[in-house]
Amino acid sequence: MKTLIVYAHEEPHSFNAAMKNLAVSCFEEQGHPVVVSDLYRMKFKAVADGEDFLERRDKSYLKRQQEEKAAMELGTLAHDIVIEQEKLKAADLVILQFPLWWFGLPAMLKGWVDRVMTMGFAYGGGKHYDQGGLKGRRAMLALTTGGPETSYSDTGINGPMDRILFPIQHGILYFCGMDVLPPFVAYGPAHLTGEQRLAELERYRRHLLAVDTLEPLPFHPLAHYDERGRLRADLT
């Protein structure tokens, strides 16, 4: 099993870094190769713009999806995008490691998604959701929060975590064809004692060791929807 960890945290001594390092060692100890895209260390360009294309079919008006599709066909995507796409193609498992910021991905990681998950590569031409361009791969979120677990529940002030993560898990990972494994969430590590932080890392280690047995989240396939994108009446 080949794993790609896309890691987005600016502090190398953070709990996110500890989680990333643990995942690397855990998989390597089992003989599984791991590649890490450390976005801050790489100074990854997070802004999607016209510079993402070495050549453009339309130089007067930027239609991003059209240019992405053309660049995939012509081999004219920016070099840093191609490198990340090659990492994705080689991976069996993709882990996004990040702190939850404003109920979503940090800008650096969202920019990686915006630039790397291009039309013609991750989706497009009728390839989306269970038929997406990255079909056959598994993906998982590993993240930290600022608040305690109780605040991310049905009665919590922030709402349930599965609802917060739905746009990422369903709208990005599953949309691009990947089977999405249950996430690992470390709640409020900044407020934990050293002993509690070690216990959280041990909990993550057990999660990683069980990754081959985890059932993907139960999202509906395209066949369950009608031509207008509505869940079929017999399935509601």
VEXNU-191288 format. One record per residue: residue in three letters; x, y, z of N, C-alpha, C, O, CB in turn. Coordinates in steps of 0.2 Angstrom, whole numbers, plus 5000, padded with zeros to 4 digits. Glycine has a CB too. Layout:
! residues N
AlaXYZXYZXYZXYZXYZ...
END
This chain:
! residues 236
Met500449945000500050005000500450065000500950075004499550005006Lys500350114995500750174995500350234997499750234995500950184987Thr500550265002500150325005500450395003501050405003500150315013Leu500050435002500250505001499950545006499250545007499950534994Ile500350585010500050625016500150695013500750725012500450615022Val499550735013499650805011499550845017498950845020499050825005Tyr500050875020500150905026500150975026500551005022500750875030Ala499651005030499651085030499651105037499151115040498951105026His500251125039500351155046500951195046501451165044500251115052Glu500951255048501551295047502151285053502651295052501451365047Glu501851245058502351235064502551165064502151115065501951255071Pro503251155064503451085064503451045070503550985071504251085061His503251085076503251055082502451045084502351035090503651085087Ser502051055080501351055081501050985082501450935081500951095076Phe500450985085500150915086500050885079500050825078499550915090Asn499850925074499750905067500350875065500350815061499550965063Ala500950905066501550875064501750805067501950765064502150925066Ala501550805074501650745077501150685074501450625074501450745085Met500550705072500150655069500450635062500450575060499450685068Lys500650685058500950665052501550625053501650575049501250735048Asn502050635058502650595059502450525061502750475059503050625064Leu501950525065501650455067501450415062501650355061501150465073Ala501050445057500850405051501350385047501350325045500350455047Val501850425046502450405042502750345045502950295042502950465041Ser502950345051503250295055502850225055503150175054503550315062Cys502250235056501750185057501750145050501750075051501050205059Phe501650175045501650145038502350115036502350055034501350185033Glu502850155037503550125035503750065039504050025037504050185036Glu503550065046503650005050503349945047503549885048503450015057Gln502749955044502449895040502649885033502449835030501649905040Gly503149915031503449905025503049945019503149925013503449835023His502649995021502250025016502650095015502750135019501550045018Pro502750115008503050175007502650235008502050225007503350174999Val502850295010502450355011502850415008503450415008502450365019Val502450455005502650515002502250575006501650565006502550514994Val502650625008502350675011502450745007502950765005502650695018Ser501850775006501850845003501750895008501150905011501250854997Asp502350915011502350965016502251035013502751065011502950965021Leu501651055013501451115009501751185011501951225007500751125009Tyr501851195017502151255020502951255018503251295016502051265027Arg503251195020503951185018504051195011504651215009504251115021Met503651165007503751175000503551244997503751254991503251124996Lys503251285001503051344999502551344993502651374988503651394997Phe502151294994501651274988501251334986500951374991501251214990Lys501251354980500851404978500051394978499851344975500951424970Ala499751424983499051404984498551444980497951424980498851424992Val498751494976498251534973498151504965498651504962498451614972Ala497551484964497451464957497351524952496951564953496851424956Asp497751524947497751584942498051564935498151504934498151644945Gly498051614931498251594924498951564923499151534918498251654920Glu499351574929500051554929500151474929500651444929500451584934Asp499551444931499551374931499551334924499651274924498851354935Phe499551374919499551354912500151374908500251434908498951364909Leu500551334906501151354902500951384896501251434893501651294901Glu500351364893500051394887499351394888499051354892500251354881Arg499051444885498251444886497951444879498251484874498051514890Arg497451414878497051414872496751484871496651504865496551364872Asp496451514876496151574876496551624880496451624886495351574878Lys496951664877497351714881496951774883497151814887497951734877Ser496351784880495951844882495451844888495251894891495551864876Tyr495251774889494751764894494951694898494951644894494051774892Leu495051694904495251634908494651594910494251614914495651654914Lys494451544907493951494909494351434912494551394908493451474903Arg494351434918494851384921494751314919495251274918494851394929Gln494151294920494051224918494251204911494451144910493251204920Gln494051244906494251234899494951234899495251194895493951294895Glu495351274902496051274901496351214905496851194903496351344904Glu496051194910496351134914496251074909496751034909495951124920Lys495651064906495551014902496051014896496350964894494851014899Ala496151074893496651074887497351064890497751034886496651144884Ala497551084895498251074898498351004899498950984899498351124904Met497850964902497950894903498050864896498450814896497350864906Glu497750884891497750854885498450874881498750824878497250874880Leu498650934882499350954879499950944883500450954881499251024877Gly499850934890500450924894500750994896501351004897500950884891Thr500251044897500551114898500351134905500251204906500251154893Leu500151094910500051114917500751134920501251114918499751064921Ala500651184925501251204928501551144931501251094934501051254934His502251144932502651094934502451064941502451004942503351104934Asp502351114946502151094953501551054953501451014957502151154957Ile501051074949500451034948500550964946500250924949499851074944Val500950964941501050894938501350844943501250784944501450904932Ile501850874947502150834952501650804957501750744959502750874956Glu501250854959500750824964500250774961500050734965500350884967Gln500050784955499650734952499950674951499650614951499450764945Glu500650674950500950604949500950574956500950514956501650624947Lys501050614961501050584968500350544969500250494972501150634973Leu499750584967499150554968499050494964498750444966498550604966Lys499250494958499150434953499550374956499350314955499450444946Ala500050384960500450324963500250304969500450254972501150344964Ala499750344972499550324979498950274979498450284975499350384983Asp498950234984498350194986497850224991497250224991498550124988Leu498250264996497850295001498150365001498750385001498050265008Val497650415002497850485002497550515009496950505011497550524996Ile498050545013497850575019497950645019498450675017498250535025Leu497350685021497450755021497550775029497050755033496850795018Gln498050795031498250815038498250885039498650925036498950785040Phe497750915043497750985044497351005050497050965053497351015038Pro497451065052497051095058496351125055496351155049497351155062Leu495751115058495151135055495151215056495151235062494551105059Trp495151255051495151325051494451345048494251335043495751355047Trp494151385052493451415050493051365047492751375041493651475045Phe493051305050492551255048492751225041492251205038491851285048Gly493351225039493551205033494351195033494651185038493351245027Leu494551185026495251175025495651235026495351295024495351145018Pro496251235029496751295028496851315021496751275017497351285032Ala496951385020496951405013497551375009497451355003497151485013Met498051355012498651315009498351255006498551235000499251305013Leu497951215010497751155008497151155003497151114998497551105014Lys496751205004496151214999496451234992496251214987495751275002Gly497051274992497351294986497651234983497651234977497951344987Trp497951184987498151124984497651084980497751064974498451074989Val497051084983496451054980496251094974496151064968495851054985Asp496251154974495951194968496451184962496251184957495951274970Arg497051184964497551184958497751114956497851104950498251214960Val497751064960497950994958497350954956497450914951498250964964Met496750954959496150914957495850944950495350974950495650914962Thr496250944945495950974939495450934935495450874935496550994934Met495150974931494650944926495050904921495550924918494150994922Gly494850844919495250804915495750754919495950704916495650844910Phe495850764925496250724929495850694935495750634935496850764932Ala495550734939495150714945494450704943494050664947495250754951Tyr494150734938493450734937493350764930493850784926493050774942Gly492750764927492650784921492450734915492650674916493250824918Gly492050754910491850714905491450654908491450594905492450684902Gly490950674913490550624915490850584921490550544924490250574910Lys491450594923491850564928491750604934492150644935492550544926His491350584939491250614945490950564950490650514948490950684945Tyr491050584957490750544962491050474961491650464960489950544962Asp490650414962490950354962491250334955491550284955490350304963Gln491150374950491550364944492050414942492250424937491050364938Gly492250454948492750504947493450484945493650424944492850534953Gly493850524943494550514940495050484944495550454942494850574937Leu494950484951495350454956495050384959495250364964495550504961Lys494550364955494250294957494750244959495250234955493750274952Gly494650204964495150154965495650164971495950124974495550134959Arg495650234973496050254979495550264985494950274984496450314977Arg495850264991495550284997495850344999496350364998495650225002Ala495450385003495650445006495350455013494850425015495350505002Met495750495017495550495024495750565027496250595025495850445028Leu495350595031495550655034495750645041495550605045494850705034Ala496350675043496650675049496750745051497050785048497350635049Leu496350765057496350845058496250855066496150805070495750875055Thr496450915067496350935074495850995075495751035070497050965077Thr495551005080495151065082495351105087495851085091494451035083Gly495051165088495251205094494851195100495051205105495151285092Gly494251175098493751155104493651085106493951045102493051185102Pro493251075111493251005113492650965109492350995105492951005121Glu492650905110492250855106491550875107491050865103492350785108Thr491350895113490650905115490350965111489750975110490550925122Ser490751015109490551065105490451055097490151095094491051125105Tyr490650995095490550965089490050905089490150855086491150945085Ser489450915091488950865092488250895090488250955088488850835099Asp487750855090487050875088486850935092486450985090486550825088Thr487050935098486850985103487451035104487351085108486550955109Gly487951025101488551075102488551135098488151135093489151035100Ile488851185100488851255097489051255090488851295086489151305102Asn489551205089489851205082489451165077489551165071490551185082Gly488951125080488651075075489051005075489651005076488451105069Pro488750955072489050895071489650895067489550925061488550845069Met490150855068490750855064490650825057490950855052491250815068Asp490250775057490050745050489750795045489850795039489650685051Arg489350845048489050895044489650945042489650975036488550935048Ile490050965046490651015045491050985039491251015035491051025051Leu491250915040491650885035491350865028491750845024492050825038Phe490650865028490350845022490650875016490750835011489650855023Pro490750945015490950975009491650945007491750945001490951045010Ile492050925012492750905010492650825008492950805003493150915016Gln492350785012492350715011491850695005492050655001492050685018His491350725005490850714999491050754993491050734987490150715001Gly491050824994491150864989491850874986491850894980490950934991Ile492350844989493050844986493250774985493350754979493550884990Leu493350734990493650674990493250624986493450584981493850644996Tyr492550614988492150564985491950594978491850554973491450554989Phe491850654977491750684970492250664965492150654959491650764970Cys492850664967493450644963493550564962494050544960494050674965Gly493050524965493050454964493350414970493350354969493350444958Met493650444975493950404980493450374985492950414987494450444984Asp493650314988493250294994493450325000494050335001493350214994Val493050355004493250405009493150365016492650345018492750465009Leu493750355019493750315026493550365031493550425031494450285027Pro493250335037493050375043493650425045494250395045492850335048Pro493550485046494050525048494350515055494050485059493850605048Phe494950545056495150545063495250615065495550655062495950505064Val494850635071494850695073495150705080494950665085494150725073Ala495650745081495950755088495650815090495850875088496750755088Tyr495250815095494850875098495250915103495450885108494250855101Gly495450975101495751025106496350995109496451005115495251035112Pro496850975105497550955108497851005112498250995116497950925102Ala497751075110498151125113497951125121498251155125497951195110His497351105122497151105129497251045133496951035139496351125129Leu497550995130497650925133498350925137498850965135497650875128Thr498350885142499050875146499450835141499250805136498950845152Gly500150835143500550795139500350715139500450685134501250795142Glu500150695144499950625145499350615140499250565137499750605152Gln498850665140498250655136498450655128498150625124497750715138Arg498950705127499150705120499450645117499350615112499650765119Leu499850605122500150545120499550495119499650445115500650515125Ala499050495123498450445122498150465116497850415113497950455128Glu498050525114497750535107498150515101497950485097497650615106Leu498850515102499250485097499250415097499250385091499950515098Glu499150385102499050305102498350295099498350245096499150285110Arg497850335100497250315097497250325090496950285086496650365100Tyr497650375087497750385080498150325077498050295072498150445079Arg498650295081499050245079498650185078498650145073499650225084Arg498150175082497650115082497250125075497050075072497250105088His497050185074496650205068497050185062496750155057496450275069Leu497650205062498050195056498150115055498150095049498750225057Leu498250075060498450005060497749975057497849915054498649975066Ala497150005058496549965056496349995049495749975047496049985061Val496750035046496550065040496250015034495850035031497050115037Asp496549965034496349915029495649885031495349855026496849855029Thr495449885037494849855039494249905039493649895040494849815045Leu494449975038493950025039493450025033493650025028494250095040Glu492750025035492250035029492250105027492150155031491650005032Pro492250115020492150185018491450215020490950175022492150185010Leu491450285020490850315022490250295017490450295011490950395023Pro489650285019489150265014488850315010488250335011488550225018Phe489150345005488850395001488550354995488750304993489450444998His487950384992487650354987488050364980488350414979486950394986Pro487950314976488350314970487850354965487250364966488450244967Leu488150374959487750404954487150374952486650404950488250424948Ala487150304952486550264949485950274954485450264952486750194949His486050304960485450314964485150384963484650394967485750314972Tyr485350424958485050484957484750484950484950454946485650544958Asp484250534949483950534943484350584939484850614941483150564944Glu484050604933484350644928484450714931484850754928484050644921Arg484050734936484150804939484550804945484550854949483450834940Gly484850754947485250744952484950734959485150754964485650814953Arg484350714959483950694965483950624966483950584962483250724964Leu483950604973483950534975483250504973482750534974484050534983Arg483350444969482750414967482250404972482450394978482950344964Ala481650404971481050404975481050334979480850334985480450414972Asp481250284976481250214979481850214984481850164988481350164974Leu482250264985482850254989482750304995483150315000483450274986Thr482250354995482150405000481750375006481650405011481750464997
END
